[in-house]
């Protein structure tokens, strides 16, 4: 896999997350926005592990490699 493909995958994921967050911030939306989802995850032990691993994975790919 080339660097351009890797970067484009991360950009696509980020854009999808931003679009979903903006979609769920509308008054008629029933889904959680990013802040509510993160709060819900942090309230659980498994969620804290998921958030920690996600930050570690992101940091490794953006800053170490």
N, CA, C and O atoms as a MOPAC input file, in Angstrom:
PM7 MOZYME 1SCF
protein

 N      0.84900 1    -1.16700 1     0.00000 1
 C      0.00000 1     0.00000 1     0.00000 1
 C      0.89900 1     1.23500 1     0.00000 1
 O      1.88200 1     1.31300 1     0.73700 1
 N      0.54100 1     2.17500 1    -0.82800 1
 C      1.33200 1     3.38800 1    -0.90700 1
 C      0.88400 1     4.38000 1     0.15900 1
 O     -0.18200 1     4.23900 1     0.75800 1
 N      1.71300 1     5.37400 1     0.37600 1
 C      1.40500 1     6.40400 1     1.36300 1
 C      0.14900 1     7.18500 1     0.97600 1
 O     -0.65200 1     7.54100 1     1.84000 1
 N     -0.02000 1     7.44700 1    -0.30500 1
 C     -1.19300 1     8.19900 1    -0.77800 1
 C     -2.48700 1     7.44700 1    -0.49400 1
 O     -3.48700 1     8.05400 1    -0.11000 1
 N     -2.47400 1     6.14100 1    -0.67700 1
 C     -3.67100 1     5.35100 1    -0.38400 1
 C     -3.96800 1     5.37600 1     1.11300 1
 O     -5.12300 1     5.52300 1     1.51100 1
 N     -2.95300 1     5.23800 1     1.93100 1
 C     -3.14600 1     5.27800 1     3.38300 1
 C     -3.70600 1     6.60800 1     3.85300 1
 O     -4.62200 1     6.65300 1     4.67500 1
 N     -3.15300 1     7.68300 1     3.33100 1
 C     -3.64000 1     9.01300 1     3.70500 1
 C     -5.06900 1     9.20200 1     3.22100 1
 O     -5.89900 1     9.75700 1     3.94100 1
 N     -5.36400 1     8.74900 1     2.01200 1
 C     -6.71700 1     8.91900 1     1.48800 1
 C     -7.74100 1     8.11200 1     2.29100 1
 O     -8.88300 1     8.54600 1     2.43900 1
 N     -7.35300 1     6.96400 1     2.80100 1
 C     -8.26800 1     6.18300 1     3.65300 1
 C     -8.55900 1     6.93800 1     4.94500 1
 O     -9.71200 1     7.01400 1     5.37000 1
 N     -7.53300 1     7.49400 1     5.57100 1
 C     -7.74700 1     8.25500 1     6.80100 1
 C     -8.57200 1     9.51100 1     6.53900 1
 O     -9.40100 1     9.88100 1     7.37100 1
 N     -8.36600 1    10.16700 1     5.41200 1
 C     -9.16500 1    11.34900 1     5.06200 1
 C    -10.61700 1    10.94900 1     4.83800 1
 O    -11.52700 1    11.65600 1     5.27100 1
 N    -10.84200 1     9.83200 1     4.17400 1
 C    -12.20900 1     9.35900 1     3.93200 1
 C    -12.91200 1     9.03400 1     5.25000 1
 O    -14.08700 1     9.35900 1     5.42000 1
 N    -12.21200 1     8.40600 1     6.16800 1
 C    -12.79900 1     8.09400 1     7.47300 1
 C    -13.13100 1     9.37600 1     8.22400 1
 O    -14.20600 1     9.48700 1     8.81300 1
 N    -12.22300 1    10.34200 1     8.21000 1
 C    -12.45900 1    11.61000 1     8.90600 1
 C    -13.65200 1    12.35000 1     8.30500 1
 O    -14.48300 1    12.88300 1     9.04000 1
 N    -13.74200 1    12.38700 1     6.97800 1
 C    -14.86600 1    13.06300 1     6.32600 1
 C    -16.19100 1    12.37000 1     6.62900 1
 O    -17.20800 1    13.03600 1     6.82000 1
 N    -16.18700 1    11.05500 1     6.67400 1
 C    -17.40700 1    10.31200 1     7.01000 1
 C    -17.84200 1    10.60400 1     8.44500 1
 O    -19.03200 1    10.75800 1     8.71700 1
 N    -16.87800 1    10.67900 1     9.35700 1
 C    -17.20200 1    10.99200 1    10.75800 1
 C    -17.74600 1    12.40800 1    10.89600 1
 O    -18.70200 1    12.63100 1    11.63900 1
 N    -17.16100 1    13.35300 1    10.20000 1
 C    -17.63600 1    14.73400 1    10.24800 1
 C    -19.04400 1    14.83400 1     9.66100 1
 O    -19.90500 1    15.51300 1    10.22100 1
 N    -19.27600 1    14.16400 1     8.54300 1
 C    -20.60700 1    14.18900 1     7.92000 1
 C    -21.65000 1    13.56500 1     8.83800 1
 O    -22.75100 1    14.09900 1     8.97000 1
 N    -21.32200 1    12.44700 1     9.47200 1
 C    -22.25400 1    11.80000 1    10.38500 1
 C    -22.53500 1    12.68000 1    11.59600 1
 O    -23.67200 1    12.75800 1    12.06200 1
 N    -21.50200 1    13.34100 1    12.10300 1
 C    -21.69000 1    14.23100 1    13.24800 1
 C    -22.58800 1    15.40700 1    12.87900 1
 O    -23.49500 1    15.75000 1    13.63700 1
 N    -22.34900 1    16.02400 1    11.73500 1
 C    -23.18800 1    17.14200 1    11.30700 1
 C    -24.62200 1    16.68800 1    11.04300 1
 O    -25.57100 1    17.41200 1    11.34300 1
 N    -24.77600 1    15.50100 1    10.48800 1
 C    -26.11200 1    14.95900 1    10.24500 1
 C    -26.86300 1    14.74400 1    11.56200 1
 O    -28.06000 1    15.01900 1    11.64600 1
 N    -26.16800 1    14.25900 1    12.58000 1
 C    -26.81600 1    13.96300 1    13.85900 1
 C    -26.98000 1    15.18700 1    14.75200 1
 O    -27.60600 1    15.08000 1    15.80700 1
 N    -26.45200 1    16.32500 1    14.38000 1
 C    -26.65800 1    17.55600 1    15.15600 1
 C    -27.93600 1    18.28700 1    14.76400 1
 O    -28.30400 1    19.27100 1    15.40600 1
 N    -28.61000 1    17.82700 1    13.72700 1
 C    -29.87000 1    18.45300 1    13.33500 1
 C    -30.91800 1    18.22700 1    14.43200 1
 O    -30.86300 1    17.21500 1    15.13100 1
 N    -31.86900 1    19.15300 1    14.58900 1
 C    -32.88600 1    19.01400 1    15.64200 1
 C    -33.74400 1    17.75500 1    15.51100 1
 O    -34.15900 1    17.19900 1    16.52800 1
 N    -34.01700 1    17.29700 1    14.31500 1
 C    -34.89100 1    16.13500 1    14.12600 1
 C    -34.14300 1    14.80400 1    14.18900 1
 O    -34.77600 1    13.75100 1    14.11800 1
 N    -32.84200 1    14.81800 1    14.31700 1
 C    -32.05000 1    13.59600 1    14.29800 1
 C    -32.19100 1    12.83800 1    15.60400 1
 O    -32.30600 1    13.43400 1    16.67500 1
 N    -32.18200 1    11.51100 1    15.50200 1
 C    -32.31800 1    10.67000 1    16.69000 1
 C    -30.99600 1    10.04500 1    17.12000 1
 O    -30.92100 1     9.46000 1    18.20100 1
 N    -29.95700 1    10.15500 1    16.30300 1
 C    -28.66700 1     9.55500 1    16.61100 1
 C    -27.79900 1    10.48600 1    17.44500 1
 O    -28.06000 1    11.68600 1    17.52300 1
 N    -26.76000 1     9.92500 1    18.07000 1
 C    -25.86300 1    10.75300 1    18.87700 1
 C    -24.85300 1    11.49200 1    18.00900 1
 O    -24.43400 1    10.99500 1    16.96400 1
 N    -24.46500 1    12.69500 1    18.45900 1
 C    -23.36400 1    13.36400 1    17.77600 1
 C    -22.05800 1    12.82900 1    18.36700 1
 O    -22.08000 1    11.97700 1    19.25500 1
 N    -20.93500 1    13.32300 1    17.87800 1
 C    -19.64100 1    12.76500 1    18.28600 1
 C    -19.39300 1    12.94100 1    19.79000 1
 O    -18.87600 1    12.03500 1    20.44300 1
 N    -19.75800 1    14.09400 1    20.33200 1
 C    -19.54400 1    14.35800 1    21.75800 1
 C    -20.36200 1    13.41300 1    22.62400 1
 O    -19.85800 1    12.88200 1    23.61300 1
 N    -21.59600 1    13.20500 1    22.26600 1
 C    -22.45300 1    12.29200 1    23.02200 1
 C    -21.94800 1    10.85600 1    22.91800 1
 O    -21.97000 1    10.11800 1    23.90300 1
 N    -21.49600 1    10.46000 1    21.73900 1
 C    -20.97200 1     9.11100 1    21.55500 1
 C    -19.71200 1     8.88900 1    22.38600 1
 O    -19.55200 1     7.84400 1    23.01700 1
 N    -18.82400 1     9.87400 1    22.38100 1
 C    -17.59000 1     9.75100 1    23.16000 1
 C    -17.88000 1     9.71200 1    24.65600 1
 O    -17.24200 1     8.95600 1    25.38800 1
 N    -18.82700 1    10.51000 1    25.11600 1
 C    -19.21900 1    10.47600 1    26.53000 1
 C    -19.80100 1     9.11900 1    26.90000 1
 O    -19.51500 1     8.58200 1    27.97000 1
 N    -20.61800 1     8.57000 1    26.01000 1
 C    -21.21300 1     7.25500 1    26.26500 1
 C    -20.13100 1     6.18000 1    26.34300 1
 O    -20.18300 1     5.29900 1    27.20100 1
 N    -19.14000 1     6.25800 1    25.43200 1
 C    -18.05100 1     5.28500 1    25.46000 1
 C    -17.19400 1     5.42000 1    26.70700 1
 O    -16.81200 1     4.41400 1    27.30500 1
 N    -16.88600 1     6.64500 1    27.10700 1
 C    -16.02200 1     6.87100 1    28.26900 1
 C    -16.67400 1     6.45400 1    29.58100 1
 O    -15.97900 1     6.28100 1    30.58300 1
 N    -17.98400 1     6.29000 1    29.59500 1
 C    -18.68800 1     5.88800 1    30.81600 1
 C    -18.54000 1     4.39500 1    31.08400 1
 O    -18.91300 1     3.93100 1    32.16100 1
 N    -18.01900 1     3.64800 1    30.15800 1
 C    -17.87000 1     2.20600 1    30.30500 1
 C    -16.38900 1     1.82400 1    30.24900 1
 O    -15.59500 1     2.46800 1    29.56300 1
 N    -16.03800 1     0.78500 1    30.96900 1
 C    -14.63900 1     0.35000 1    31.00800 1
 C    -14.18100 1    -0.11400 1    29.62600 1
 O    -13.08300 1     0.23200 1    29.18900 1
 N    -15.00800 1    -0.88900 1    28.94100 1
 C    -14.63400 1    -1.35000 1    27.60400 1
 C    -14.49900 1    -0.17000 1    26.64700 1
 O    -13.61200 1    -0.16400 1    25.79300 1
 N    -15.36100 1     0.81600 1    26.78000 1
 C    -15.30100 1     2.00100 1    25.93900 1
 C    -14.02900 1     2.79900 1    26.15700 1
 O    -13.47200 1     3.35800 1    25.21200 1
 N    -13.56600 1     2.85500 1    27.39900 1
 C    -12.31800 1     3.55500 1    27.68700 1
 C    -11.14800 1     2.86500 1    26.99000 1
 O    -10.23600 1     3.52500 1    26.49000 1
 N    -11.18100 1     1.53800 1    26.96100 1
 C    -10.13200 1     0.78600 1    26.27900 1
 C    -10.19600 1     1.04700 1    24.77400 1
 O     -9.16500 1     1.22300 1    24.12600 1
 N    -11.41100 1     1.07000 1    24.22300 1
 C    -11.58400 1     1.32300 1    22.79100 1
 C    -11.04900 1     2.70500 1    22.41600 1
 O    -10.35400 1     2.85300 1    21.41100 1
 N    -11.37200 1     3.71000 1    23.22000 1
 C    -10.90300 1     5.07400 1    22.93500 1
 C     -9.38100 1     5.13900 1    23.04500 1
 O     -8.73100 1     5.77300 1    22.21300 1
 N     -8.81300 1     4.50300 1    24.04500 1
 C     -7.36400 1     4.49700 1    24.23200 1
 C     -6.66100 1     3.82100 1    23.05500 1
 O     -5.66800 1     4.33900 1    22.54400 1
 N     -7.16800 1     2.68000 1    22.62800 1
 C     -6.56300 1     1.95900 1    21.50100 1
 C     -6.70200 1     2.77000 1    20.22000 1
 O     -5.78600 1     2.79700 1    19.39800 1
 N     -7.84500 1     3.43000 1    20.04700 1
 C     -8.04400 1     4.25400 1    18.85900 1
 C     -7.05200 1     5.41100 1    18.81500 1
 O     -6.45900 1     5.68000 1    17.77100 1
 N     -6.86900 1     6.09600 1    19.94400 1
 C     -5.88400 1     7.18100 1    20.00000 1
 C     -4.47900 1     6.64700 1    19.74200 1
 O     -3.69300 1     7.28300 1    19.03900 1
 N     -4.15800 1     5.48200 1    20.30800 1
 C     -2.83700 1     4.89300 1    20.08400 1
 C     -2.61400 1     4.51500 1    18.62700 1
 O     -1.54400 1     4.76600 1    18.07300 1
 N     -3.62200 1     3.91100 1    18.01000 1
 C     -3.53300 1     3.53800 1    16.60200 1
 C     -3.34300 1     4.76500 1    15.71900 1
 O     -2.50500 1     4.76400 1    14.81800 1
 N     -4.12200 1     5.81200 1    15.97900 1
 C     -4.03000 1     7.04000 1    15.20000 1
 C     -2.65900 1     7.70600 1    15.39600 1
 O     -2.02300 1     8.12900 1    14.43100 1
 N     -2.22200 1     7.79100 1    16.63800 1
 C     -0.92800 1     8.39600 1    16.91900 1
 C      0.21900 1     7.63600 1    16.27100 1
 O      1.15800 1     8.24000 1    15.75100 1
 N      0.14100 1     6.32900 1    16.30400 1
 C      1.18700 1     5.51600 1    15.70400 1
 C      1.26900 1     5.76200 1    14.20000 1
 O      2.36200 1     5.91200 1    13.65300 1
 N      0.12400 1     5.80400 1    13.53700 1
 C      0.13900 1     5.95300 1    12.08700 1
 C      0.46400 1     7.36800 1    11.62800 1
 O      0.99700 1     7.55800 1    10.53500 1
 N      0.14700 1     8.36000 1    12.45200 1
 C      0.40500 1     9.72700 1    12.02000 1
 C      1.76000 1    10.25600 1    12.47800 1
 O      2.36200 1    11.07200 1    11.78000 1
 N      2.25300 1     9.81600 1    13.62500 1
 C      3.45400 1    10.44100 1    14.18400 1
 C      4.67900 1     9.52600 1    14.22900 1
 O      5.80200 1    10.02600 1    14.17700 1
 N      4.50800 1     8.23600 1    14.32100 1
 C      5.65600 1     7.34200 1    14.43300 1
 C      6.11100 1     6.88500 1    13.05000 1
 O      7.31100 1     6.83600 1    12.78200 1
 N      5.20200 1     6.56000 1    12.20100 1
 C      5.56600 1     6.06200 1    10.87800 1
 C      5.98700 1     7.22600 1    10.07200 1
 O      6.34700 1     7.07200 1     8.90500 1

